[in-house]
Each structure stands twice: as structure tokens, then as C-alpha cells.
Amino acid sequence: MLPRGASSMPPPPNPAAYFPPPRVTLPSGLEILRTYSGAVIFLEILFGTIVWILVASTRVPLPLLQGWVMFVAVTAWFLSIVFLCVFLFGYANRIGVNWNQTDFLFHGATFVFYFGAFLLQAATTSLHHLPRKFNSTTQEKILADHEYNISIAASVCISYIVSGEQKSVVANHSTWKI
């Protein structure tokens, strides 16, 4: 006979025993720069800085389009530096997050935002030959020739970022170890 208040059922198992902590397959310290993900983040910071400088150095003919390009470049630049510093200074080992999934989501989101920025920057560049009418007697191109060249360079830099992010998303997804 069981004592009063006791049950014949065993207590439920501890759920922590069934879910091991996530493994970080990305290295910490300077070794992160030897991985594909770390190299892509470093190049994104480099090319993102160039895009930021190029777009800021022109007269902005279409504030709505190039405002989004600047927002993406500045935001992704800042978040990439933070993300890279988490691995460079070893905080990834102290924070209980699934870093494999976080890395995949980071590169995926960055790819989507930079792809949109690329489309908008390319659209701005393609409007080079359209005239902007000030009044019935004076006309001016939307982009001067010098700004057109700068806009092309910004579009090319964004396309490099988009290409690297896309390859990083595919590489991270295919090597997931959960």
C-alpha cells in the first residue's frame, strides 16, 4: 500500500535532460575570420562602408529610394560589427543561443534587405538619362555624369554584398549541425 498522497506514477522527467545546449560550430576569436561566415561579414562591413560613403557623397535625387539604401547600409554595417565582435571576443560561448541558426537568420535577413537595396539603387542608376524639369525652359538630368558613375559603383558594391550573403545562406544551411 502507498502512503497517503503518493502516486504510483513516477515524476515527469526533467526536460533539460532531453535538450542538450546548442553547439557552436563557429569558432571564437580571430579564427572566425577563417570561416566563410566570418569572411562574408568582414567583406560586408568593408563593402557596406563603401556603399555608405558613395551614396552619401551624391546629391540624392530620389530620397525615398536612396534613403532606404542608406538605412540598410548603416543598419547592416552596425549589426555586422556587433555580430562579428560577439565571436571575436568570445561572447558566443557565454550566451546560450543557437548560433548556427542565428548566423543563418542573420545572413538571410541581410540578404533580403541588401537585395531590396540593390534593386532600389539600380533603379536610381537607371534613371540617369531621364530629364528633370524645373520649368518649361530649363531641364537637367536626374543624375549628373559624375553622380551616375558613383551610383554605378554603389550598385556594384551592393551586388557583391548580395552575392556573398546568398552564398553564405546556402553554405550555412547545408552545414547546419543541430
C-alpha positions as a Markdown table, in Angstrom:
| # | Residue | x | y | z |
|---|---|---|---|---|
| 1 | Met | 0.0 | 0.0 | 0.0 |
| 2 | Leu | 1.3 | 3.5 | -0.9 |
| 3 | Pro | 1.5 | 6.2 | 1.7 |
| 4 | Arg | -1.2 | 8.8 | 1.7 |
| 5 | Gly | -0.8 | 11.4 | -1.1 |
| 6 | Ala | 1.7 | 9.3 | -3.0 |
| 7 | Ser | 1.2 | 8.3 | -6.6 |
| 8 | Ser | 2.1 | 5.1 | -8.4 |
| 9 | Met | 3.3 | 7.2 | -11.4 |
| 10 | Pro | 6.9 | 8.3 | -11.5 |
| 11 | Pro | 7.6 | 12.0 | -11.6 |
| 12 | Pro | 7.9 | 13.6 | -15.0 |
| 13 | Pro | 11.4 | 13.7 | -16.4 |
| 14 | Asn | 13.4 | 16.9 | -16.4 |
| 15 | Pro | 13.0 | 18.4 | -19.9 |
| 16 | Ala | 16.6 | 19.8 | -19.7 |
| 17 | Ala | 17.9 | 16.3 | -19.8 |
| 18 | Tyr | 16.5 | 15.8 | -23.3 |
| 19 | Phe | 17.6 | 19.0 | -24.9 |
| 20 | Pro | 21.4 | 19.5 | -24.8 |
| 21 | Pro | 22.7 | 23.0 | -25.1 |
| 22 | Pro | 23.2 | 24.2 | -28.6 |
| 23 | Arg | 26.7 | 23.6 | -30.1 |
| 24 | Val | 28.5 | 26.5 | -31.6 |
| 25 | Thr | 30.2 | 25.3 | -34.7 |
| 26 | Leu | 31.6 | 28.7 | -35.5 |
| 27 | Pro | 35.0 | 29.4 | -33.8 |
| 28 | Ser | 35.7 | 32.3 | -31.5 |
| 29 | Gly | 38.5 | 34.8 | -31.7 |
| 30 | Leu | 40.3 | 35.5 | -34.8 |
| 31 | Glu | 39.5 | 32.1 | -36.1 |
| 32 | Ile | 36.0 | 33.4 | -37.1 |
| 33 | Leu | 37.7 | 35.3 | -39.9 |
| 34 | Arg | 38.8 | 32.0 | -41.4 |
| 35 | Thr | 35.3 | 30.7 | -41.8 |
| 36 | Tyr | 33.0 | 31.6 | -44.7 |
| 37 | Ser | 30.6 | 33.3 | -42.5 |
| 38 | Gly | 33.2 | 35.5 | -40.8 |
| 39 | Ala | 34.8 | 36.4 | -44.1 |
| 40 | Val | 31.4 | 37.4 | -45.5 |
| 41 | Ile | 30.7 | 39.5 | -42.5 |
| 42 | Phe | 34.1 | 41.2 | -42.8 |
| 43 | Leu | 33.5 | 41.9 | -46.5 |
| 44 | Glu | 30.0 | 43.1 | -45.8 |
| 45 | Ile | 31.4 | 45.6 | -43.4 |
| 46 | Leu | 34.0 | 46.7 | -45.9 |
| 47 | Phe | 31.6 | 47.0 | -48.9 |
| 48 | Gly | 28.8 | 48.4 | -46.7 |
| 49 | Thr | 31.1 | 51.2 | -45.7 |
| 50 | Ile | 31.9 | 51.9 | -49.3 |
| 51 | Val | 28.2 | 51.9 | -50.2 |
| 52 | Trp | 27.5 | 54.2 | -47.3 |
| 53 | Ile | 30.2 | 56.6 | -48.5 |
| 54 | Leu | 29.2 | 56.5 | -52.1 |
| 55 | Val | 25.5 | 57.1 | -51.6 |
| 56 | Ala | 26.3 | 59.9 | -49.0 |
| 57 | Ser | 28.6 | 61.6 | -51.5 |
| 58 | Thr | 26.0 | 62.2 | -54.1 |
| 59 | Arg | 23.1 | 64.6 | -54.3 |
| 60 | Val | 20.1 | 62.4 | -53.5 |
| 61 | Pro | 17.7 | 62.8 | -56.5 |
| 62 | Leu | 15.2 | 60.3 | -55.1 |
| 63 | Pro | 15.2 | 60.5 | -51.3 |
| 64 | Leu | 12.7 | 57.6 | -50.9 |
| 65 | Leu | 14.8 | 55.1 | -52.8 |
| 66 | Gln | 18.2 | 56.1 | -51.7 |
| 67 | Gly | 17.0 | 56.7 | -48.1 |
| 68 | Trp | 16.2 | 53.0 | -47.9 |
| 69 | Val | 19.6 | 52.1 | -49.3 |
| 70 | Met | 21.3 | 54.3 | -46.7 |
| 71 | Phe | 19.2 | 52.8 | -43.9 |
| 72 | Val | 20.1 | 49.2 | -45.0 |
| 73 | Ala | 23.8 | 50.1 | -45.4 |
| 74 | Val | 24.1 | 51.8 | -42.0 |
| 75 | Thr | 22.0 | 49.3 | -40.1 |
| 76 | Ala | 23.6 | 46.2 | -41.6 |
| 77 | Trp | 27.0 | 47.8 | -41.0 |
| 78 | Phe | 26.3 | 48.3 | -37.3 |
| 79 | Leu | 24.7 | 44.9 | -36.8 |
| 80 | Ser | 27.5 | 43.2 | -38.7 |
| 81 | Ile | 30.1 | 44.8 | -36.4 |
| 82 | Val | 28.2 | 43.7 | -33.3 |
| 83 | Phe | 27.7 | 40.2 | -34.7 |
| 84 | Leu | 31.4 | 39.9 | -35.6 |
| 85 | Cys | 32.5 | 41.2 | -32.2 |
| 86 | Val | 30.4 | 38.6 | -30.4 |
| 87 | Phe | 32.6 | 35.9 | -32.0 |
| 88 | Leu | 35.9 | 37.9 | -31.9 |
| 89 | Phe | 35.7 | 38.5 | -28.2 |
| 90 | Gly | 34.3 | 35.0 | -27.3 |
| 91 | Tyr | 30.8 | 36.1 | -26.1 |
| 92 | Ala | 29.2 | 33.4 | -28.3 |
| 93 | Asn | 30.4 | 30.8 | -25.8 |
| 94 | Arg | 28.8 | 32.7 | -22.9 |
| 95 | Ile | 25.4 | 33.4 | -24.5 |
| 96 | Gly | 23.1 | 30.4 | -24.7 |
| 97 | Val | 21.8 | 30.9 | -28.2 |
| 98 | Asn | 21.8 | 28.5 | -31.1 |
| 99 | Trp | 24.5 | 30.4 | -33.0 |
| 100 | Asn | 24.2 | 28.2 | -36.1 |
| 101 | Gln | 20.6 | 29.2 | -36.5 |
| 102 | Thr | 21.3 | 32.8 | -35.6 |
| 103 | Asp | 24.0 | 33.0 | -38.2 |
| 104 | Phe | 21.7 | 31.6 | -40.8 |
| 105 | Leu | 18.9 | 34.0 | -39.9 |
| 106 | Phe | 21.3 | 37.0 | -39.8 |
| 107 | His | 22.7 | 36.3 | -43.3 |
| 108 | Gly | 19.2 | 35.5 | -44.6 |
| 109 | Ala | 17.8 | 38.8 | -43.3 |
| 110 | Thr | 20.8 | 40.7 | -44.5 |
| 111 | Phe | 20.5 | 39.1 | -47.9 |
| 112 | Val | 16.8 | 40.2 | -48.2 |
| 113 | Phe | 17.4 | 43.7 | -47.1 |
| 114 | Tyr | 20.5 | 44.2 | -49.3 |
| 115 | Phe | 18.8 | 42.7 | -52.3 |
| 116 | Gly | 16.0 | 45.3 | -51.9 |
| 117 | Ala | 18.6 | 48.0 | -51.5 |
| 118 | Phe | 20.3 | 46.7 | -54.7 |
| 119 | Leu | 17.1 | 46.9 | -56.7 |
| 120 | Leu | 16.4 | 50.4 | -55.5 |
| 121 | Gln | 20.0 | 51.6 | -56.1 |
| 122 | Ala | 19.9 | 50.0 | -59.6 |
| 123 | Ala | 16.5 | 51.7 | -60.3 |
| 124 | Thr | 18.0 | 55.1 | -59.2 |
| 125 | Thr | 21.0 | 54.5 | -61.5 |
| 126 | Ser | 18.8 | 53.5 | -64.4 |
| 127 | Leu | 17.0 | 56.9 | -64.3 |
| 128 | His | 20.2 | 58.7 | -65.3 |
| 129 | His | 19.1 | 59.8 | -68.8 |
| 130 | Leu | 15.6 | 61.0 | -67.7 |
| 131 | Pro | 15.3 | 64.7 | -67.6 |
| 132 | Arg | 14.1 | 66.5 | -64.5 |
| 133 | Lys | 12.0 | 69.6 | -65.4 |
| 134 | Phe | 12.4 | 72.7 | -63.3 |
| 135 | Asn | 10.3 | 74.8 | -65.5 |
| 136 | Ser | 9.4 | 74.9 | -69.2 |
| 137 | Thr | 12.8 | 76.4 | -70.3 |
| 138 | Thr | 15.4 | 74.5 | -68.2 |
| 139 | Gln | 16.0 | 70.8 | -67.9 |
| 140 | Glu | 18.6 | 68.8 | -66.0 |
| 141 | Lys | 19.4 | 65.2 | -65.8 |
| 142 | Ile | 18.3 | 63.4 | -62.6 |
| 143 | Leu | 21.9 | 62.3 | -62.1 |
| 144 | Ala | 24.9 | 64.2 | -63.3 |
| 145 | Asp | 27.6 | 62.2 | -65.1 |
| 146 | His | 29.8 | 62.1 | -62.0 |
| 147 | Glu | 26.9 | 61.0 | -59.8 |
| 148 | Tyr | 25.9 | 58.4 | -62.3 |
| 149 | Asn | 29.4 | 56.8 | -62.1 |
| 150 | Ile | 29.2 | 56.9 | -58.3 |
| 151 | Ser | 25.8 | 55.3 | -58.4 |
| 152 | Ile | 27.1 | 52.5 | -60.6 |
| 153 | Ala | 29.9 | 51.9 | -58.2 |
| 154 | Ala | 27.4 | 51.7 | -55.3 |
| 155 | Ser | 25.2 | 49.3 | -57.2 |
| 156 | Val | 28.2 | 47.1 | -57.9 |
| 157 | Cys | 29.3 | 47.1 | -54.3 |
| 158 | Ile | 25.8 | 46.2 | -53.2 |
| 159 | Ser | 25.7 | 43.3 | -55.7 |
| 160 | Tyr | 28.9 | 41.9 | -54.2 |
| 161 | Ile | 27.3 | 42.0 | -50.8 |
| 162 | Val | 24.1 | 40.3 | -52.1 |
| 163 | Ser | 26.2 | 37.6 | -53.8 |
| 164 | Gly | 28.2 | 36.9 | -50.7 |
| 165 | Glu | 25.2 | 36.8 | -48.4 |
| 166 | Gln | 23.4 | 34.5 | -50.7 |
| 167 | Lys | 26.3 | 32.1 | -50.8 |
| 168 | Ser | 26.6 | 32.3 | -47.1 |
| 169 | Val | 23.0 | 31.5 | -46.5 |
| 170 | Val | 23.3 | 28.4 | -48.8 |
| 171 | Ala | 26.6 | 27.3 | -47.2 |
| 172 | Asn | 25.3 | 27.8 | -43.6 |
| 173 | His | 22.1 | 25.9 | -44.4 |
| 174 | Ser | 23.9 | 23.0 | -45.9 |
| 175 | Thr | 26.3 | 22.6 | -42.9 |
| 176 | Trp | 23.9 | 23.0 | -40.0 |
| 177 | Lys | 24.7 | 20.8 | -37.1 |
| 178 | Ile | 21.9 | 21.0 | -34.6 |
